[in-house]
Amino acid sequence: MRLNKKILRSFALGVCFGIGLYFLKAEDKLPDGSELDKIGDLESCNDRNNPKGCYNLGVFYYNLQNFELAKPQFERGCIGKLPRSCFQLSRVYQREGNLKEAYYWAKRGELLKDSQSMDLAIEVATDLDEAARKDVHRRIELIK
């Protein structure tokens, strides 16, 4: 029996998304941060064709308070046009005090018509100087 490549790819992406959800729900079962090495194979979920899997993995790392591993997952989800991923990444940067990056990712979410990102962009913009806002707007123009 010969299977269509498109069907196999869809199945693989679905499995990857499911694995991300499994680990997301199993987060409290991990004894400590060293367990993250055992799920390194989930990195294969991190392509633009599966932004939900990347988002779920980002949430998993976020819930473990490992923001350095959460950020690239949320970034891949945002680049894959998943608005909530842009919002979460913006919140991580805001939490770290990097308001320029928080503003940039909130503006990317705003491009995707995400109301939470819009609100966050307004909130963060009030704390940025004019030069930083202009720089972010130049970066946003490059992706439009």
N, C-alpha and C positions, 0 to 999 in steps of 0.2 A: 504494500500500500504506500503510495507516494503522497506526502503531505505538502501543501503549499507553503512556501517560505514565509509569506505574509502571516499565515495562521500560526506558524511556529514562532515567529517574532512576537506576535501579539500574546501568545501563551507565555513566552519567556518574560515579557514585560509585566504581565499579570502576576506571575509567580514572584517576581522581584518586588512588586508592590505589596503582595501578600506577606512576604518575608519581612519587609519593612514594618508592616502593621503588627506582625507577630512580635518582633523585638520591641516595638513601641509599647505593646501591652505587657511584655515580660520584663520591662525595665527594672521593676523592684526585685526581681529574682537574681539580678547580677550582684555578686558580692562586693565588687569594687571596680574602680576605673580600669584595672589591668585586664578585665574581661573584654574591653573594647577590641583588643587585638584579635580575639576569637571571632569577631564578626566583621573583620576587615573585608571579607569577600562581599559584603553588602555594597562596597564601593562600586561594584559593577552596575549598581542601579543608577549611578550618577551620570546619566547622559541626558541630553536635551529631549529625548523621546520619552522620558519617564519623569517628569517634574514632580509628580505626586510621590513617587518612591523616594526621591531626593528630599522632598519636604518632610516626609515621615521620618527619614533617617535624621534629618536636622532636628526635628522635635525630640527624637530619642536622645541625641547628644545634649540638646538643650536641657532636657529634664534631668540629665546627669550633671548639669552645671558645667559641661565641657563646651564652652562657647567657641573655642578655637576649632573644634571639629564640626560644630553646628554651622558656623558661618559659610564654609564652602558648599555645604549641602543646600542651605537656603539660597545661596547665590545661584547654584545650578537650577534650582526650582524657579527662581525669579526669571532667569534668562530663558527658561522654558515656558515663560508666560503664565506662571501660577501666581496670581496676585497675593495670596496669603503668605507665600514664601518671601516676597518682597517686603511685606509688612513685618514679618518676624525678623528678617535680617536687619531691617531698619531699627527695630526695637533692641536688638543685641548691640548694635553700634551706639545707640542712644544710652543704653545701660553702661557701656564702657566709657562714655564721655566723648566719643568720636562723632561729634554732631555733623560734621561735613559729610561723612559717609552715611550717617543716618538719614540725612536730608536727601542725598543722592538716591539711595534705595527706596525711600518713601516716594520720591518723584517718579521712579521707575514703576512703582506700584500704581501711582496716580495715572500714568500712561495707560495702564490696563483697566482703568475705571474703578479702582478699588477705593471705596469710601474711607476705610480705616487708614489707608496710606495717605489719602488726601488730608485727613485730619492731622495725622502725625507730621506731614510735611509742613503744615501751617504752624504746628506747635514748635517744631525744631527750628524753623526759619526765624522765629522771633529771637532766638539765641545766637544766630549766626551773623557775622558781619557781612556787609555788602559784597566784598570781594569774594568771599567763600560762596555766597549764593550765586554770583555771576559765573564762577568757575563750574559749579554744579550744573547750571543751565547750559553752559557750553558742552559739557559732557553728555547731557541729555539730548541735545540737538544732534550729536553724532550718531545716536542710536535710532532716531526717528526715521 
